[in-house]
Amino acid sequence: MKRVLLGIPQYNVPSHREDHPMGLIFLGSVLKNKGHKVLIYDPRICRKPFAYFMQAFRPHYVGLSVMTDLRKNAFQICKEVKAFDNGIKIILGGSHFTPLSARHALEVYGDYIDFCVLGYGEKALSRIVDGEDSKTIPNLVFREQGEIVETNSEKVVRSEEIIMPDYSLVNLKKYRLRVQYEQSLPLFTSRGCPHSCIFCSAGTFSRNVAFAPAEMVMETIDQIYSLGYRAIFIQDDTFGLHKKNSYAILEYLSKKGIKYSVKSRLEILKDDFMFALKETGCYGIKFGLESIVPHVLENINKCLPLDRLENVLQIGQRLGLKIGVYLLIGNPGESYEDAMATIRYAGSLFERGIEPFAAIGCYIFPGTRLEKISKEEGVINKNFSWANEFCEVRNSLIGYDPVVPIYISKDIGYQELLSLRSEFAKYTQKQIAWGIMRLLPNVVVNPLRSLYHRWFKSDF
């Protein structure tokens, strides 16, 4: 039996994220099933530092799930772990690591990192902890005698590799993920994404989508129910791809009396599927739209049937489903006018009671097509290293972390992004103000309505 400490690096800014660390829970579940002792560290809910658990738990292995904005903090933890006990094996994984970014990390921090895992890490981590020869384990990057070794790549995920998560690995009461104001737990029914949007790193994890057997998902739902939860957030990248599985899962959720929310995609939200969602207890649907301009969608390799958009929104509202739409401003080939068209559309969604979530500016992530475009256009240097120091203070002006580069085009620079952020904020402020007024007694609404109209110079 080995002791394995799994963790997330400290966030750069205070995090109000409410989601559970499902990646670590799946990793820990695999190790626990094999008889190893697992401890999960999440700095968002724990006041004690990582060093405290190093001393108390005395792990044989430390595994860190690393996002790109947390890479520097992860490397610092690696140094501290090796200073504490150089014999502890350190394994890094997560969305940040691609073959190139892993090489960058090992070139600079190779004395402190034993392995970088690419893609979904359960199999690789389990085999490392079991003591297998690292050269026989796929999806690893490590140093051996000063040379960087990259093992065979296996990015195909199979259904039989998906296991039930053991939610007991974390303190569930510390998290506040909610569905319609009710505390909920996350549920995955599949892995992978079949699409390849240029800004997203999901496609670097797997070249296929694997679906958990419906029976296993039902067992997981039973586990969630037994823990006292009556709400679930289905967090598949695109729920509904496997219609037979999806309908079986929805029927079971309905049978258990569990309300839920889903993330899906525009072309999947056909009329019959949306009716089924409503009938089985769905509260809300979120999907990515990114832009309302066809050529921008084409540029980012997000081919959506925009002719179905209005139908989906109307049916959703008629059924009483809460709709959320993700938007992304600042894409390659997007002009300021294109961006404003999307923001004005976001304003029209606000007015209809549909919630748009807009990111003003595109992060550049390792392994994405956007990274390649950014190097070709000189946005970042062709020899840019993900292990070197990077800090662009201007990023913070638009609400972004300065340690991750942002795509800046010839049409939309920092000043334009600031302007676009301000334009979107106007709609957000209007929505908040209007929501407050609806809650006020009628005796004060009319005077405020007049002031509101003058302030924003627009009609209700």
C-alpha positions in Angstrom: 0.0 0.0 0.0 1.3 3.5 -1.0 0.3 6.8 0.4 -0.7 9.3 -2.4 -1.4 13.0 -1.8 -3.4 14.5 -4.6 -3.9 18.2 -4.8 -4.6 21.5 -6.6 -2.0 24.3 -6.5 -3.0 27.5 -4.6 -5.0 29.9 -6.7 -3.5 33.3 -7.7 -6.6 35.2 -6.6 -9.3 34.2 -4.1 -11.5 31.6 -5.8 -15.2 31.4 -5.4 -15.5 28.3 -7.5 -18.1 25.9 -6.0 -17.4 22.8 -8.1 -15.9 19.7 -6.7 -12.4 18.5 -7.8 -13.8 15.7 -9.9 -10.5 15.0 -11.7 -8.8 14.3 -8.4 -11.8 12.3 -7.1 -11.6 10.0 -10.1 -7.8 9.6 -9.7 -8.2 8.9 -6.0 -11.0 6.4 -6.6 -8.8 4.3 -8.9 -6.0 4.3 -6.4 -8.3 3.6 -3.4 -9.9 0.6 -5.3 -6.4 -0.8 -5.6 -5.7 -0.6 -1.9 -3.7 2.6 -1.8 -4.3 5.3 0.8 -5.3 8.6 -0.7 -5.6 12.2 0.6 -7.0 15.0 -1.5 -5.9 18.6 -0.9 -8.1 21.5 -2.2 -6.8 25.0 -1.1 -10.2 26.5 -1.9 -11.8 24.8 1.1 -8.8 24.1 3.3 -7.0 26.8 5.3 -3.9 24.7 6.2 -1.0 24.9 3.7 0.2 22.0 1.5 3.2 21.6 3.7 1.0 20.7 6.7 -0.3 17.6 4.9 3.2 16.6 3.7 4.2 16.4 7.3 1.0 14.8 8.6 0.4 12.3 5.7 4.0 11.5 4.7 3.2 10.5 1.2 5.2 8.3 -1.1 3.7 10.1 -4.2 2.4 13.6 -4.8 0.1 14.2 -7.7 -0.9 17.7 -8.8 -3.7 18.7 -11.2 -2.4 21.7 -13.0 -4.3 24.3 -15.0 -2.2 26.8 -17.0 -2.8 29.7 -14.7 -1.6 27.7 -11.8 1.6 26.2 -13.4 4.0 28.5 -11.5 2.4 27.6 -8.2 2.6 23.9 -9.0 6.3 24.2 -9.8 6.9 25.9 -6.5 5.1 23.0 -4.7 7.4 20.6 -6.5 10.4 22.4 -5.1 9.0 22.4 -1.6 8.2 18.6 -1.7 11.6 17.7 -2.9 13.2 19.9 -0.2 11.0 18.1 2.4 11.9 14.6 1.0 13.7 14.1 -2.2 12.5 10.5 -2.3 8.9 11.4 -2.9 7.8 10.9 -6.5 6.0 13.9 -8.0 3.5 13.5 -10.8 2.0 16.4 -12.7 -1.1 16.2 -14.9 -4.1 18.2 -15.9 -5.2 20.4 -18.7 -2.0 22.4 -18.9 0.2 19.5 -20.1 0.8 18.6 -23.7 3.9 17.0 -25.1 5.5 20.5 -25.6 4.4 22.1 -22.3 5.6 19.0 -20.5 9.0 19.2 -22.1 9.2 22.9 -21.2 8.4 22.0 -17.5 11.1 19.2 -17.5 13.7 21.4 -19.1 13.4 24.0 -16.4 12.2 22.1 -13.4 13.4 18.6 -14.2 15.2 18.3 -10.9 11.8 18.6 -9.1 9.4 16.7 -11.4 9.4 13.0 -11.9 6.6 12.5 -14.4 4.2 14.6 -16.5 1.0 12.7 -17.5 -0.8 13.7 -20.7 -4.5 13.4 -21.0 -6.8 11.5 -18.6 -4.4 10.2 -15.9 -6.1 7.3 -14.0 -4.4 4.5 -15.9 -0.9 6.1 -16.0 -1.0 7.2 -12.3 -2.2 3.9 -11.1 0.6 2.1 -13.0 3.2 4.5 -11.7 2.1 3.9 -8.1 2.1 0.2 -8.7 5.7 0.4 -9.6 5.6 -0.5 -13.3 8.5 0.4 -15.7 7.8 4.0 -16.7 8.9 3.3 -20.3 6.0 0.8 -20.7 3.3 3.3 -19.5 1.7 5.4 -22.3 1.2 9.1 -22.1 4.2 9.9 -19.9 6.9 12.5 -20.3 9.9 12.3 -17.9 13.7 12.6 -17.7 16.1 9.8 -17.8 19.9 10.3 -17.5 19.4 13.9 -18.6 17.3 13.1 -21.6 13.6 13.8 -21.9 11.6 10.6 -22.7 8.1 10.6 -24.2 6.3 7.3 -24.2 3.7 6.1 -26.7 0.6 8.2 -27.0 -2.8 6.6 -26.3 -5.6 9.2 -26.5 -8.5 6.8 -27.1 -10.7 6.6 -24.0 -12.7 3.4 -23.6 -16.0 3.1 -21.8 -14.7 0.3 -19.6 -12.0 2.6 -18.2 -14.6 4.9 -16.6 -15.3 4.1 -13.0 -17.7 5.3 -10.3 -16.3 8.3 -8.3 -15.9 7.9 -4.6 -17.3 11.1 -3.3 -16.2 10.3 0.3 -12.7 11.3 -0.7 -13.6 15.0 -0.1 -15.6 16.9 2.5 -18.7 17.4 0.5 -20.2 19.9 2.9 -17.4 22.4 2.0 -18.7 22.8 -1.6 -21.7 24.8 -2.7 -22.5 23.7 -6.2 -26.2 24.3 -6.6 -29.1 23.6 -9.0 -32.0 26.0 -8.5 -30.7 27.0 -5.1 -30.4 23.4 -3.9 -27.0 21.9 -3.0 -26.0 19.4 -5.7 -23.2 17.0 -6.7 -21.6 16.8 -10.2 -22.1 13.8 -12.4 -20.2 12.7 -15.5 -21.8 10.2 -17.9 -19.1 10.5 -20.6 -15.6 11.6 -21.3 -14.1 13.5 -24.2 -15.3 15.9 -26.8 -15.6 15.2 -30.5 -15.1 18.8 -31.5 -11.9 20.8 -32.0 -12.6 24.5 -31.2 -9.3 26.3 -31.7 -9.3 27.9 -28.2 -10.2 24.8 -26.2 -7.7 22.2 -24.7 -10.4 19.5 -24.3 -9.5 18.0 -27.7 -5.9 17.4 -26.6 -7.2 15.0 -24.0 -8.9 12.5 -26.2 -9.7 11.8 -29.8 -13.0 10.2 -29.0 -15.9 10.3 -26.6 -16.4 7.4 -24.3 -19.8 6.8 -22.6 -20.1 5.3 -19.2 -22.5 2.3 -19.1 -26.0 3.6 -18.2 -26.1 1.0 -15.3 -22.9 2.5 -13.8 -24.3 6.0 -14.0 -27.5 4.8 -12.3 -25.3 3.3 -9.5 -23.6 6.7 -9.1 -27.0 8.4 -9.0 -28.0 5.9 -6.2 -24.7 6.8 -4.4 -25.5 10.5 -4.7 -29.1 9.9 -3.5 -27.9 7.9 -0.5 -25.7 10.9 0.5 -28.9 13.0 0.8 -28.6 15.0 -2.4 -31.7 15.6 -4.5 -30.0 17.7 -7.2 -27.3 17.0 -9.8 -25.2 19.0 -12.3 -24.4 16.8 -15.3 -21.0 18.1 -16.3 -20.3 16.2 -19.6 -18.8 18.5 -22.2 -21.8 17.7 -24.4 -24.6 15.8 -22.8 -27.0 14.0 -25.2 -24.5 12.7 -27.7 -25.5 9.1 -26.9 -29.3 9.4 -27.1 -30.1 5.8 -25.8 -27.8 6.3 -22.7 -29.1 9.8 -22.2 -32.7 8.9 -22.2 -32.2 6.0 -19.8 -30.3 8.3 -17.4 -33.0 10.9 -17.6 -35.7 8.4 -16.8 -33.8 7.2 -13.8 -33.3 10.7 -12.5 -37.0 11.3 -12.9 -37.7 8.0 -11.0 -35.5 9.1 -8.1 -37.1 12.6 -8.0 -33.8 14.4 -8.7 -33.7 17.8 -10.4 -30.7 18.5 -12.6 -28.9 20.8 -15.0 -26.9 19.9 -18.1 -24.4 21.3 -20.5 -25.0 20.5 -24.1 -24.6 21.8 -27.7 -27.0 23.6 -30.0 -27.3 20.8 -32.6 -28.2 18.3 -29.9 -31.0 20.3 -28.4 -33.7 19.0 -30.8 -37.3 19.6 -29.8 -37.9 16.0 -28.6 -34.8 16.0 -26.4 -35.7 19.3 -24.8 -39.2 18.0 -24.0 -37.6 14.9 -22.5 -35.3 17.1 -20.4 -38.2 19.1 -19.0 -40.4 16.1 -18.3 -37.6 14.3 -16.3 -36.8 17.2 -14.0 -34.3 19.4 -15.8 -34.0 22.9 -14.4 -31.5 24.5 -16.8 -29.4 24.1 -19.9 -26.1 25.8 -20.8 -24.4 25.7 -24.2 -21.6 27.4 -26.0 -22.4 29.9 -28.7 -19.3 32.0 -28.6 -20.4 34.4 -31.4 -23.5 35.3 -33.4 -21.4 36.0 -36.5 -21.1 33.0 -38.9 -17.6 33.8 -40.2 -16.3 34.1 -36.7 -17.7 30.7 -35.8 -16.0 29.3 -38.9 -12.7 30.9 -37.9 -12.8 29.2 -34.5 -13.9 25.9 -36.0 -17.2 25.9 -34.2 -19.8 25.0 -36.8 -23.2 25.6 -35.2 -26.6 25.6 -36.9 -27.5 29.2 -36.1 -30.8 28.7 -37.8 -31.8 26.5 -34.9 -30.8 29.0 -32.2 -34.0 30.9 -31.9 -36.1 27.8 -31.9 -34.0 26.3 -29.0 -34.4 29.5 -27.0 -38.1 29.8 -27.6 -38.8 26.2 -26.7 -36.6 26.4 -23.7 -38.5 29.5 -22.4 -41.9 28.0 -23.2 -41.0 24.9 -21.2 -39.7 27.0 -18.3 -36.1 25.8 -18.7 -33.4 28.2 -17.4 -31.1 28.9 -20.4 -27.4 30.0 -20.2 -25.3 30.9 -23.2 -21.5 31.1 -23.3 -20.0 33.8 -25.4 -16.3 34.4 -26.3 -15.1 37.8 -27.6 -11.8 38.5 -29.2 -11.4 35.6 -31.6 -9.1 35.4 -34.7 -10.7 37.2 -37.7 -13.3 39.0 -35.4 -13.6 42.7 -36.0 -14.8 45.2 -33.4 -18.1 45.4 -35.2 -18.4 41.6 -35.1 -17.8 41.6 -31.4 -20.3 44.4 -30.8 -22.9 42.4 -32.7 -22.4 39.5 -30.3 -22.6 41.9 -27.3 -25.8 43.5 -28.6 -27.2 40.0 -29.0 -26.2 39.3 -25.4 -28.1 42.4 -24.4 -31.2 41.0 -26.2 -30.8 37.7 -24.3 -30.7 39.6 -21.0 -34.0 41.3 -21.9 -35.6 37.9 -22.5 -34.5 36.5 -19.2 -31.8 34.3 -20.8 -28.4 34.5 -19.2 -25.3 35.1 -21.3 -21.8 34.4 -19.9 -19.3 36.5 -21.8 -15.5 36.1 -21.7 -13.9 39.2 -23.1 -10.6 38.1 -24.5 -9.3 34.6 -25.4 -6.8 32.8 -23.2 -4.0 31.0 -25.2 -3.7 27.5 -23.9 -1.0 24.9 -24.6 -1.7 22.5 -27.5 -4.6 24.5 -29.0 -4.9 25.7 -32.5 -5.0 29.2 -31.1 -1.5 28.7 -29.7 -0.3 27.9 -33.2 -2.1 30.9 -34.7 -0.7 33.2 -32.0 2.9 32.1 -32.8 2.3 32.5 -36.5 0.9 36.0 -36.0 3.6 37.0 -33.5 1.2 37.4 -30.6 3.6 35.1 -28.6 7.1 34.3 -29.6 7.7 31.1 -31.7 10.0 29.9 -28.9 7.6 30.8 -26.1 8.1 28.5 -23.1 5.3 27.6 -20.8 7.9 27.1 -18.0 9.4 30.6 -18.2 8.2 33.6 -16.2 5.3 35.4 -17.9 3.3 38.3 -16.6 1.3 40.7 -18.7 -0.1 43.2 -16.2 -2.6 44.6 -18.8 -4.5 41.3 -18.6 -5.8 42.2 -15.2 -7.5 45.3 -16.6 -9.9 43.1 -18.5 -10.3 40.7 -15.6 -7.9 38.1 -16.7 -4.9 36.4 -14.9 -1.7 38.1 -16.1 0.3 34.8 -16.1 -1.6 33.4 -19.1 -1.2 35.1 -22.5 -4.2 36.5 -24.3 -4.8 36.5 -28.0 -4.5 40.1 -29.3 -5.4 40.6 -33.0 -4.8 43.6 -35.3 -8.5 44.4 -35.1 -9.1 44.0 -31.3 -6.3 45.1 -29.0 -6.3 45.8 -25.3 -8.1 49.1 -25.6 -10.8 47.5 -27.7 -11.2 44.6 -25.2 -11.6 47.2 -22.4 -14.2 49.0 -24.4 -16.1 45.7 -25.2 -15.9 44.7 -21.6 -17.5 48.1 -20.7 -20.2 47.6 -23.3 -21.1 44.2 -22.0 -21.1 45.5 -18.4 -23.8 48.0 -19.3 -26.2 45.2 -20.1 -25.2 43.4 -16.9 -25.8 46.5 -14.8 -29.1 47.1 -16.5 -30.2 43.6 -15.7 -29.2 43.9 -12.1 -30.9 47.3 -11.7 -34.1 46.0 -13.4 -34.1 42.9 -11.1 -33.8 45.1 -8.0 -36.7 47.3 -9.2 -38.9 44.3 -9.7 -38.4 43.4 -6.1 -39.3 46.8 -4.8 -42.8 47.9 -3.8 -44.8 49.5 -6.6 -44.9 52.8 -4.7 -41.2 53.4 -5.5 -40.9 51.7 -8.9 -42.2 54.5 -11.1 -39.7 57.2 -9.9 -36.8 54.7 -10.2 -38.1 53.6 -13.6 -37.8 57.2 -14.8 -34.2 57.6 -13.4 -33.3 54.2 -14.9 -34.5 55.3 -18.3 -32.5 58.6 -18.2 -29.4 56.8 -16.9 -29.2 54.2 -19.7 -31.0 56.2 -22.4 -32.9 53.1 -23.5 -36.4 51.6 -23.2 -37.5 48.8 -20.9 
